[in-house]
Amino acid sequence: MLDASEPVLNEFGDGRPRLRLLAARHPLLDPETVVPIDLVMMPEVRAIVITGPNTGGKTVSLKTAGLLAAMAQCGLQLPAAAGSELEVFSGIYADIGDEQSIEQSLSTFSSHISNTVRILAVTEARSLVLLDELGAGTDPGEGAALARALLVEFLDRGCVTLVATHYPELKAFAHLTEGAQNASVEFDLESLRPTYHLTIGLPGRSNALAIAERLGLRPRIVEAARSQLSPDDLQADSLLDEIRLQRDAAELARSETERASKEARTLREELRRRLDGIDAERLEILDQARQEARAELDAVSEELVQLRRRLVAAGESLEPIGGVKEELAQLEDDLEAPLPEGQSVARDLEDLAVGDRVRVRSIGAEGAVTALGADQVELQVGRLRIRASFDDLELLGGDSADALSEPEIRATAGSPSLELHLRGQTVEEALEQLERTLDSAYLAGMPSLRVIHGKGTGRLRRAVRESLKQSPYVESFETAPAAEGGEGVTVARLKQD
């Protein structure tokens, strides 16, 4: 399985990357063991010179780029990460591998040059050219000079050119020439194995002396060979080692920073969920307490009515129960009053922003903030727009879409409301009230009923919709428009006789 993704194809000269292959994998290698590479060529770069040790992955990098470019232009998805980009090439040309032939009397050098001549005859600015071991197979000095000249020619034509080479002269050329860039494949000197990682921007090292020393070649021979090297080459190798160490340290620091940032985001989200859960639980407890207090007050009021009747029937004075009646009335007023500030789930009003959900204490309605003024805010409460002062507001948690409902309208039995408010009720209570209201609404000939259940965890919404699905009075139901409550409201269409 390639685990492929769709690439982005860029037009020539549109300022986008000429190549941007992310986590690219050779499509014919084992997906379980292949090492992904990142190959990025920005618009100002026209040639990349890849250096490094033998068997380090230079040739595989060239083949990966060529195959993925061909796949993209055939309309295939690529074994690469999402976001990979390529230009649309007019042609893809490659000279890869040793094509020497005894039958045709072609040496390695002759074979490479013959292929290069054929490529030069057809390439233009929109071509992709892949050259393996450019200038190899002959005298190193002449081969390096020829390789530089060919690379200059391809740069002048504007081709997208990828070159794999061992020549140190080409490293310096890529570093000093506009439009060219170095790249390297890495080698682990501890395990004496290539890592196959491709690094853009840094030239590679052959590591011949280090590998020979690790394989047991006598130190005096290695030192004798090292003494024959140019001091400039030794200094350059030392600088490359230092750059790689600094790069590895920076990469480790970046990984640690990303990990810490991810952990911080996870903890922040977890804390937010816990706080939202605490707020919801507090509201539920307060609503339950109010319901219990209301039930107890109703029971006491009923007992008081019965006591008054008995006193009247016995001809006794009603003065003893007058004070009790006044106290009950005061308790009812306290019960209906909004929660005092500091006992709700309100947040700091300094954080108030458009879209936040608020409660207007004076009328007990909830709405969403649509505009902020110096002393007042504008709110959307159901279909109404009202203004309220900051002192009269309580900032609530949750999605503002839950707030797009009108203040509760209590209906009499003979005049059912067009809306049914179920938020804050248990599922059993809500379904019982829904059944009664549907019965009344159907008998009254109402065309529809807006059931306001809020979003929350979704448990109440699911229960309401399941009940509507089974109701004999309901023709169909749907989610309300976003401006009228969205997922927090279900509109039930009632059957008509």
C-alpha positions in Angstrom: 0.0 0.0 0.0 1.5 3.3 -1.2 -0.4 5.6 1.3 -0.5 8.1 -1.6 -1.8 11.7 -1.8 -2.9 14.0 -4.6 -0.1 16.4 -5.6 -0.4 20.1 -6.6 0.7 20.8 -10.2 2.1 24.2 -10.7 2.4 26.1 -14.0 5.8 27.0 -15.2 7.0 30.4 -13.9 4.1 31.0 -11.5 6.4 31.6 -8.6 5.6 28.4 -6.8 8.2 25.8 -5.9 9.6 23.9 -8.9 9.7 20.7 -6.9 8.3 20.2 -3.4 8.2 16.5 -2.6 7.5 15.9 1.1 8.2 12.5 2.7 8.6 11.2 -0.8 9.1 7.4 -1.2 10.3 5.4 -4.2 7.2 3.6 -5.4 8.9 0.3 -6.1 10.7 0.0 -2.7 9.3 -1.8 0.3 6.9 0.8 2.0 7.8 -0.7 5.4 11.6 -0.1 5.1 12.0 2.8 2.5 13.3 6.0 4.0 11.2 9.1 3.0 13.0 12.1 1.6 12.1 15.8 1.4 13.2 17.3 -1.9 12.4 21.0 -2.2 13.5 23.2 -5.1 12.4 26.8 -4.7 11.6 29.0 -7.8 15.0 30.7 -7.8 16.9 27.3 -7.9 17.3 25.5 -11.2 19.9 22.8 -10.3 20.6 20.7 -7.2 24.0 18.9 -6.9 23.7 15.8 -4.6 26.9 14.5 -3.1 27.8 11.9 -0.5 29.2 8.3 -0.1 28.5 5.4 -2.4 25.3 3.4 -1.6 24.1 6.5 0.3 20.9 7.0 -1.7 21.9 9.6 -4.3 20.7 7.6 -7.3 17.5 6.5 -5.5 16.8 10.2 -4.8 17.1 11.0 -8.6 14.9 8.0 -9.5 12.3 9.0 -6.8 12.1 12.5 -8.3 11.8 11.3 -11.8 9.2 8.6 -11.1 7.0 10.8 -9.0 7.1 13.6 -11.7 6.0 11.1 -14.3 3.3 9.7 -12.0 1.9 13.2 -11.3 1.7 14.0 -15.0 -0.1 10.7 -15.6 -2.8 11.8 -13.2 -1.7 9.3 -10.4 -1.5 10.1 -6.8 2.0 10.1 -5.3 3.6 8.1 -2.4 4.4 11.4 -0.6 2.8 13.6 2.0 -0.1 15.9 1.3 1.0 19.3 0.1 3.6 18.0 -2.4 4.0 20.2 -5.5 5.6 19.8 -8.9 5.8 21.9 -12.0 4.2 20.6 -15.2 7.3 19.5 -17.2 7.4 19.3 -21.0 9.7 16.3 -20.8 11.6 14.1 -18.3 15.1 13.1 -19.3 17.5 10.8 -17.3 21.0 9.4 -17.6 21.2 7.0 -14.7 23.3 3.9 -14.2 26.3 2.4 -15.9 25.5 1.6 -19.5 28.9 0.4 -20.7 28.7 -2.2 -23.5 31.4 -4.6 -24.9 29.3 -5.3 -28.0 29.0 -1.6 -28.9 32.5 -0.8 -27.6 31.1 1.9 -25.2 32.9 2.7 -22.0 31.1 4.1 -19.0 32.3 7.6 -19.9 31.3 7.2 -23.5 27.9 5.9 -22.6 27.2 8.8 -20.3 28.4 11.3 -22.8 26.2 9.7 -25.6 23.1 9.9 -23.4 24.0 13.5 -22.4 24.3 14.5 -26.1 20.9 13.1 -26.8 19.4 15.0 -23.8 21.0 18.3 -24.9 19.4 17.9 -28.3 15.8 18.0 -26.9 15.8 19.9 -23.5 14.3 23.3 -23.0 13.3 25.5 -20.0 10.4 23.3 -18.9 12.4 20.0 -18.9 13.3 17.9 -15.9 16.9 16.5 -16.3 18.3 13.8 -14.0 22.1 13.0 -14.3 23.8 10.3 -12.3 27.6 10.6 -11.9 28.0 13.5 -14.3 31.4 13.4 -15.9 32.4 10.1 -14.4 34.5 7.4 -16.0 37.5 9.5 -17.1 40.4 11.5 -15.7 39.0 13.2 -12.6 40.3 16.7 -13.5 38.9 16.6 -17.0 35.7 14.9 -15.8 35.1 17.6 -13.2 35.7 20.4 -15.8 33.3 18.7 -18.3 30.7 18.3 -15.5 30.9 22.0 -14.6 30.5 23.0 -18.3 27.5 20.7 -18.8 25.9 22.0 -15.6 26.3 25.6 -16.8 24.6 24.7 -20.1 21.6 23.2 -18.3 21.4 26.2 -16.0 21.5 28.6 -19.0 18.6 26.7 -20.5 16.6 27.0 -17.3 16.0 23.2 -17.0 15.1 21.7 -13.6 18.3 19.7 -13.2 19.3 17.1 -10.5 22.9 15.9 -10.5 24.5 13.1 -8.4 28.3 13.3 -8.3 31.5 12.6 -6.3 33.4 15.6 -7.6 34.3 18.1 -4.9 34.7 20.7 -7.6 30.9 20.6 -8.2 30.2 21.2 -4.5 32.1 24.5 -4.7 30.5 25.3 -8.1 27.0 24.8 -6.6 27.9 26.9 -3.6 29.1 29.8 -5.7 26.8 29.7 -8.7 23.4 31.5 -8.7 20.6 29.1 -9.4 22.5 26.1 -8.1 22.3 24.5 -4.7 24.0 21.7 -2.8 22.4 18.7 -1.3 23.8 15.6 0.4 22.9 12.1 1.6 24.2 11.2 5.0 26.3 8.3 6.4 26.4 7.0 10.0 30.0 6.5 10.8 29.2 4.5 14.0 27.2 1.8 12.2 29.0 2.2 8.8 25.6 2.4 7.2 24.0 5.1 5.1 20.9 6.8 6.6 19.4 7.6 3.2 18.3 11.0 4.5 18.6 13.8 1.9 19.6 17.2 3.2 19.1 20.3 1.0 21.6 23.1 1.4 24.7 21.2 2.6 27.3 19.4 0.5 28.1 15.8 1.4 31.4 14.1 2.2 32.7 10.8 0.8 33.9 9.8 4.3 36.4 7.4 2.6 39.2 7.9 5.2 36.8 7.6 8.1 35.2 4.5 6.7 38.6 2.9 6.0 39.7 3.7 9.6 36.5 2.2 11.0 37.0 -0.9 8.9 40.5 -1.5 10.4 42.9 0.1 8.0 46.1 0.8 10.0 46.0 4.3 11.5 49.5 5.3 10.0 48.2 4.6 6.5 45.0 6.7 7.1 47.1 9.5 8.5 49.5 9.3 5.6 46.5 9.6 3.2 45.1 12.5 5.3 48.4 14.4 5.1 48.1 14.3 1.3 44.8 16.2 1.4 44.7 19.9 0.8 44.4 21.9 4.1 41.4 23.7 2.6 39.7 20.4 2.1 40.3 19.4 5.7 39.1 22.7 7.0 36.0 22.4 4.8 35.2 19.0 6.2 35.6 20.2 9.8 33.2 23.1 9.0 30.7 20.7 7.5 30.9 18.5 10.6 30.3 21.5 12.8 27.4 22.7 10.7 25.8 19.3 10.9 26.2 19.2 14.6 24.6 22.6 14.9 21.8 21.5 12.6 21.1 18.3 14.6 21.0 20.3 17.8 18.6 22.8 16.3 16.4 20.0 15.0 16.4 18.4 18.4 15.5 21.7 20.0 12.7 22.3 17.5 11.3 18.8 18.1 11.3 19.3 21.8 9.6 22.7 21.4 6.9 21.2 19.1 6.4 18.3 21.6 6.1 20.8 24.5 3.7 23.0 22.5 1.6 20.0 21.6 1.4 18.9 25.3 0.5 22.4 26.3 -2.3 22.5 23.7 -3.6 19.1 24.9 -3.5 20.2 28.5 -5.3 23.4 27.7 -8.0 21.6 25.8 -8.4 19.1 28.6 -8.7 21.9 31.2 -11.2 23.7 29.0 -13.3 20.5 28.7 -13.1 20.0 32.5 -14.2 23.6 33.2 -17.0 23.3 30.7 -18.1 20.1 32.4 -17.9 21.8 35.8 -20.0 24.7 34.6 -22.6 22.4 33.0 -22.8 20.4 36.2 -23.2 23.5 38.4 -26.0 24.7 36.2 -27.7 21.3 36.3 -27.4 21.2 40.1 -28.8 24.7 40.4 -31.7 24.0 38.0 -32.5 20.8 39.9 -32.4 22.6 43.2 -34.8 25.2 41.8 -37.1 22.6 40.5 -37.1 20.8 43.9 -37.7 24.1 45.7 -40.5 24.9 43.3 -42.2 21.6 44.0 -41.9 22.1 47.8 -43.3 25.6 47.5 -46.2 24.4 45.4 -46.9 21.7 48.0 -46.7 24.2 50.9 -49.0 26.6 49.0 -51.5 23.9 48.4 -51.5 23.0 52.1 -51.9 26.7 52.9 -55.0 26.8 50.7 -56.5 23.8 52.4 -55.8 25.3 55.8 -57.4 28.6 54.8 -60.5 26.7 53.7 -60.7 24.8 57.0 -60.3 28.0 59.0 -63.0 29.7 57.0 -65.3 26.7 57.4 -64.7 26.8 61.2 -65.2 30.5 61.4 -61.7 31.1 62.6 -59.5 34.2 62.0 -57.2 34.1 58.9 -54.7 36.4 60.5 -52.3 33.5 61.7 -51.6 32.5 58.1 -51.3 36.0 56.6 -47.6 36.2 57.5 -46.9 32.8 56.1 -48.5 33.7 52.8 -46.3 36.8 52.6 -43.2 34.7 53.3 -44.2 32.2 50.6 -44.6 35.0 48.1 -41.2 36.3 48.9 -39.6 32.9 48.5 -41.3 32.6 45.1 -39.8 35.9 44.1 -36.4 34.8 45.3 -36.7 31.5 43.4 -37.5 33.3 40.1 -34.7 35.8 40.5 -31.6 35.3 38.4 -28.5 33.8 40.1 -26.5 36.4 42.0 -23.2 37.4 40.4 -20.4 35.1 41.4 -22.8 32.1 41.8 -23.2 31.4 38.0 -20.9 30.1 35.4 -20.2 33.7 34.2 -16.8 34.6 33.0 -15.1 38.0 33.2 -17.1 40.5 31.1 -13.8 42.1 30.0 -13.5 39.0 27.7 -16.9 39.8 26.1 -16.8 39.5 22.3 -19.2 39.3 19.4 -20.8 35.9 19.3 -20.6 35.2 23.0 -23.6 33.8 24.8 -25.0 35.9 27.6 -28.0 36.0 30.0 -29.9 39.3 30.5 -30.7 39.2 34.3 -33.6 41.6 34.2 -35.7 39.6 31.8 -34.1 36.1 32.3 -33.5 35.7 28.6 -30.4 34.3 26.8 -29.0 35.7 23.6 -25.9 36.1 21.5 -23.8 39.3 21.3 -24.0 41.0 17.9 -22.4 44.4 18.6 -20.4 46.0 21.4 -20.8 49.7 22.5 -19.3 51.8 25.2 -22.0 51.3 27.8 -24.4 48.8 26.1 -24.3 45.7 23.9 -26.7 44.6 21.2 -28.1 41.1 21.5 -29.9 38.6 19.3 -32.5 36.9 21.4 -34.4 34.5 19.2 -35.8 36.7 16.4 -35.6 39.9 18.5 -32.7 42.4 18.7 -32.4 44.2 22.1 -30.0 46.4 23.9 -28.8 45.8 27.4 -26.2 47.4 29.7 -23.1 45.6 30.8 -24.3 45.5 34.4 -27.4 43.5 33.4 -25.4 40.8 31.6 -24.0 37.4 32.7 -21.5 35.9 30.3 -22.1 32.2 29.8 -20.1 29.3 28.4 -21.0 27.2 25.4 -21.7 27.9 21.8 -23.6 31.1 20.9 -25.8 29.1 18.6 -27.5 27.7 21.8 -28.6 31.3 22.6 -30.6 32.0 19.5 -33.9 31.3 21.0 -36.6 33.6 22.3 -37.5 34.0 26.0 -39.7 31.1 27.1 -43.3 31.6 26.2 -45.6 29.6 28.6 -48.7 28.5 26.8 -52.1 27.7 28.2 -53.8 24.4 27.4 -56.1 26.1 24.9 -53.3 28.0 23.1 -50.2 25.9 22.6 -46.9 27.7 22.0 -45.0 27.5 18.7 -41.9 26.7 20.7 -41.1 24.1 23.4 -38.1 24.8 25.7 -36.5 21.7 27.1 -33.0 22.9 28.1 -32.1 22.0 31.7 -34.5 19.1 31.9 -33.7 15.5 32.2 -34.4 13.2 29.3 -37.5 11.7 31.0 -39.0 15.0 31.9 -38.3 16.4 28.4 -39.9 13.5 26.6 -43.0 13.6 28.8 -43.4 17.4 28.1 -42.7 16.9 24.4 -45.5 14.2 24.2 -48.0 16.5 25.9 -47.1 19.5 23.7 -47.2 17.5 20.5 -50.7 16.3 21.4 -51.9 19.8 22.1 -50.2 21.3 19.0 -51.8 18.6 16.8 -55.3 19.1 18.2 -54.9 22.9 17.7 -54.0 22.4 14.1 -50.5 23.9 14.4 -48.3 23.4 11.2 -45.0 23.0 13.1 -43.3 23.1 16.5 -39.8 24.4 17.3 -38.3 22.2 20.0 -35.4 24.0 21.8 -33.2 21.4 23.4 -29.7 23.0 23.1 -26.5 21.4 22.0 -24.8 20.2 25.2 -23.6 16.6 25.0 -26.2 15.8 22.3 -28.0 13.2 24.5 -31.2 15.3 24.9 -31.2 16.1 21.1 -30.9 12.5 20.1 -33.7 11.5 22.5 -36.0 14.2 21.2 -35.4 13.3 17.6 -35.9 9.6 18.2 -39.2 10.5 19.9 -40.3 12.7 17.0 -39.4 9.9 14.6 -41.9 7.6 16.4 -44.6 10.2 17.1 -47.9 9.7 15.1 -48.4 13.4 15.0 -45.1 14.3 13.2 -44.8 14.3 9.4 -41.0 15.2 9.4 -38.4 17.1 11.3 -35.2 19.0 10.6 -32.4 21.0 12.2 -33.2 24.7 12.4 -31.1 27.2 10.3 -27.9 28.4 11.9 -29.3 31.9 12.5 -32.3 30.3 14.4 -30.4 27.9 16.7 -28.8 25.4 14.4 -28.1 22.0 16.1 -29.6 23.4 19.3 -33.2 23.5 17.8 -35.3 20.9 15.9 -38.3 21.9 13.8 -41.0 19.3 13.7 -43.6 19.5 10.9 -46.9 18.2 12.1 -49.4 16.1 10.2 -52.5 17.9 8.9 -56.0 16.4 8.7 
